[in-house]
Amino acid sequence: MRKENQSSVSEFLLLGLPIRPEQQDMFFTLFLGMYLTTVLGNLLIILLIRLDSCLHTPMYFLLSHLAFTDVSLSSITVPKMLMDMHTKYKFISYAGCISQMYFFLFFTNLDSFLIASMAYDRYVAICHPLHYTTIMKEQMCALLVAISWILSCASSLSHTLPLTQLSFCAANTVSHFFCDLGALLKLSCSDIFLNELVVFTVGVVVITLPFLCILVSYGYIGATILKVPSTKGICKAWSTCGSHLSVVSLYYGAIFGQYLFPTLSNFINKDIIMAFMYMVVTPMLNPFIYSLRNRDMKKALGKLFSRATFFSQ
């Protein structure tokens, strides 16, 4: 094998999902349908927000970026997984593996920061409604998105650059369906203390801090809602947060299920299942959550269908 940086491994073997050979075709069809639903659903959200002027608000601006992130997160891993299942060729080049890991970390972190930004938007809308248009101006929305991208890029590079300095010797079998950072570190024959330190410290920043921001935001939101005298007002206030809370539960439920329950580490499929949840299932469900629970999105979808029906006649 040719030498790649300090590694003697030129490619990695991805073991993929723990599926029996006779079930491969069935699961291939299922996962292909889920991926297409993810792509089409999130692209539809982006299209609706782009076309309907009623959706040109800070919340939907952030939602469009979240939809783009979900499509990207699924697209860097699922097509390769499907190709592996179909062709039975499960190798990925060293450069391809490092690139896949970088973009996986990037879009996972970006998801976290965008969800936190959306929580801040809901906090301002409910706790400071009279100042909402003043605070959540176009410049503020662009700043929140820009900071999310910059922090995500920096976080991903902090993991990727130290990884490229490791040696992998002859070990090249990754017990996953994509190039997961933890799985790659287990294969290294170098000292990974620095890498593990970065994983811990940076992980606290990009996962825990946004989650704490979300908790604080909804703490203030809850306190404000409890001061509303009428039940109708309480229901209206919570309805504006319902979709976002559902997304928060799905995203962080999968993340914490993977990283905060070490007692389950003996189950070899646990990491794979949890990664599949926030990489495939959550991005697929987000469009349904925002379309079925959101009155504005329903109206925009109805307008689009009416326009399509009109032009087809």
Solvent accessible surface area in square Angstrom, and as a share of the most:
residue,aa,sasa,rsa
1,M,162,0.72
2,R,147,0.54
3,K,145,0.61
4,E,31,0.14
5,N,96,0.49
6,Q,92,0.41
7,S,0,0.00
8,S,50,0.32
9,V,1,0.00
10,S,18,0.12
11,E,54,0.24
12,F,0,0.00
13,L,48,0.24
14,L,1,0.00
15,L,86,0.43
16,G,13,0.12
17,L,26,0.13
18,P,78,0.49
19,I,28,0.14
20,R,159,0.58
21,P,111,0.70
22,E,129,0.58
23,Q,64,0.28
24,Q,23,0.10
25,D,115,0.60
26,M,117,0.52
27,F,53,0.22
28,F,51,0.21
29,T,91,0.53
30,L,92,0.46
31,F,14,0.06
32,L,65,0.32
33,G,34,0.33
34,M,26,0.12
35,Y,34,0.13
36,L,86,0.43
37,T,45,0.26
38,T,1,0.00
39,V,26,0.15
40,L,118,0.59
41,G,15,0.14
42,N,1,0.01
43,L,87,0.43
44,L,62,0.31
45,I,6,0.03
46,I,48,0.24
47,L,78,0.39
48,L,6,0.03
49,I,13,0.06
50,R,190,0.69
51,L,82,0.41
52,D,17,0.09
53,S,83,0.54
54,C,88,0.53
55,L,1,0.01
56,H,117,0.52
57,T,55,0.32
58,P,24,0.15
59,M,30,0.13
60,Y,5,0.02
61,F,76,0.32
62,L,0,0.00
63,L,3,0.01
64,S,20,0.13
65,H,46,0.21
66,L,2,0.01
67,A,3,0.02
68,F,92,0.38
69,T,0,0.00
70,D,1,0.01
71,V,22,0.12
72,S,15,0.10
73,L,0,0.00
74,S,1,0.01
75,S,42,0.27
76,I,41,0.21
77,T,0,0.00
78,V,0,0.00
79,P,54,0.34
80,K,31,0.13
81,M,4,0.02
82,L,12,0.06
83,M,94,0.42
84,D,7,0.04
85,M,15,0.07
86,H,127,0.57
87,T,72,0.42
88,K,126,0.53
89,Y,124,0.47
90,K,50,0.21
91,F,66,0.27
92,I,21,0.11
93,S,52,0.34
94,Y,5,0.02
95,A,58,0.45
96,G,26,0.25
97,C,0,0.00
98,I,17,0.08
99,S,54,0.35
100,Q,16,0.07
101,M,0,0.00
102,Y,37,0.14
103,F,89,0.37
104,F,4,0.02
105,L,23,0.11
106,F,13,0.05
107,F,19,0.08
108,T,9,0.05
109,N,7,0.04
110,L,0,0.00
111,D,5,0.03
112,S,0,0.00
113,F,21,0.09
114,L,0,0.00
115,I,1,0.01
116,A,15,0.12
117,S,9,0.06
118,M,3,0.01
119,A,0,0.00
120,Y,76,0.29
121,D,0,0.00
122,R,22,0.08
123,Y,47,0.18
124,V,1,0.01
125,A,23,0.18
126,I,28,0.14
127,C,26,0.16
128,H,71,0.32
129,P,82,0.52
130,L,165,0.82
131,H,106,0.47
132,Y,35,0.13
133,T,111,0.64
134,T,87,0.50
135,I,55,0.28
136,M,6,0.03
137,K,105,0.44
138,E,147,0.66
139,Q,128,0.57
140,M,59,0.26
141,C,6,0.03
142,A,52,0.40
143,L,92,0.46
144,L,31,0.15
145,V,12,0.07
146,A,45,0.35
147,I,75,0.38
148,S,3,0.02
149,W,87,0.31
150,I,116,0.59
151,L,78,0.39
152,S,0,0.00
153,C,46,0.28
154,A,56,0.43
155,S,6,0.04
156,S,0,0.00
157,L,70,0.35
158,S,36,0.23
159,H,14,0.06
160,T,10,0.06
161,L,106,0.53
162,P,29,0.18
163,L,0,0.00
164,T,21,0.12
165,Q,107,0.47
166,L,10,0.05
167,S,30,0.19
168,F,0,0.00
169,C,63,0.38
170,A,94,0.73
171,A,43,0.33
172,N,25,0.13
173,T,52,0.30
174,V,1,0.00
175,S,56,0.36
176,H,4,0.02
177,F,2,0.01
178,F,0,0.00
179,C,0,0.00
180,D,16,0.08
181,L,16,0.08
182,G,33,0.32
183,A,13,0.10
184,L,0,0.00
185,L,13,0.07
186,K,165,0.70
187,L,33,0.16
188,S,18,0.12
189,C,73,0.44
190,S,40,0.26
191,D,117,0.61
192,I,38,0.19
193,F,136,0.57
194,L,106,0.53
195,N,7,0.04
196,E,91,0.41
197,L,84,0.42
198,V,24,0.14
199,V,58,0.33
200,F,142,0.59
201,T,63,0.37
202,V,28,0.16
203,G,22,0.21
204,V,62,0.36
205,V,71,0.41
206,V,8,0.05
207,I,28,0.14
208,T,52,0.30
209,L,87,0.43
210,P,6,0.03
211,F,47,0.19
212,L,83,0.41
213,C,73,0.44
214,I,4,0.02
215,L,93,0.46
216,V,86,0.50
217,S,12,0.08
218,Y,24,0.09
219,G,45,0.43
220,Y,125,0.48
221,I,0,0.00
222,G,16,0.15
223,A,51,0.39
224,T,42,0.24
225,I,1,0.01
226,L,145,0.72
227,K,164,0.69
228,V,45,0.26
229,P,136,0.85
230,S,54,0.35
231,T,102,0.59
232,K,171,0.73
233,G,23,0.22
234,I,50,0.26
235,C,78,0.47
236,K,143,0.60
237,A,16,0.13
238,W,96,0.34
239,S,71,0.46
240,T,61,0.35
241,C,0,0.00
242,G,10,0.09
243,S,8,0.05
244,H,5,0.02
245,L,59,0.29
246,S,32,0.20
247,V,1,0.00
248,V,12,0.07
249,S,76,0.49
250,L,46,0.23
251,Y,2,0.01
252,Y,4,0.02
253,G,44,0.43
254,A,5,0.04
255,I,4,0.02
256,F,44,0.18
257,G,5,0.05
258,Q,9,0.04
259,Y,129,0.49
260,L,107,0.53
261,F,106,0.44
262,P,98,0.61
263,T,114,0.66
264,L,68,0.34
265,S,77,0.50
266,N,137,0.70
267,F,133,0.55
268,I,132,0.67
269,N,56,0.29
270,K,23,0.10
271,D,48,0.25
272,I,11,0.05
273,I,100,0.51
274,M,47,0.21
275,A,1,0.00
276,F,25,0.10
277,M,65,0.29
278,Y,3,0.01
279,M,0,0.00
280,V,1,0.01
281,V,24,0.14
282,T,4,0.02
283,P,1,0.01
284,M,32,0.14
285,L,59,0.30
286,N,5,0.03
287,P,10,0.06
288,F,94,0.39
289,I,24,0.12
290,Y,4,0.02
291,S,23,0.15
292,L,119,0.59
293,R,140,0.51
294,N,20,0.10
295,R,175,0.64
296,D,63,0.32
297,M,1,0.00
298,K,106,0.45
299,K,120,0.51
300,A,2,0.02
301,L,39,0.20
302,G,35,0.33
303,K,97,0.41
304,L,34,0.17
305,F,120,0.50
306,S,71,0.46
307,R,112,0.41
308,A,57,0.45
309,T,73,0.42
310,F,142,0.59
311,F,151,0.63
312,S,91,0.59
313,Q,173,0.77
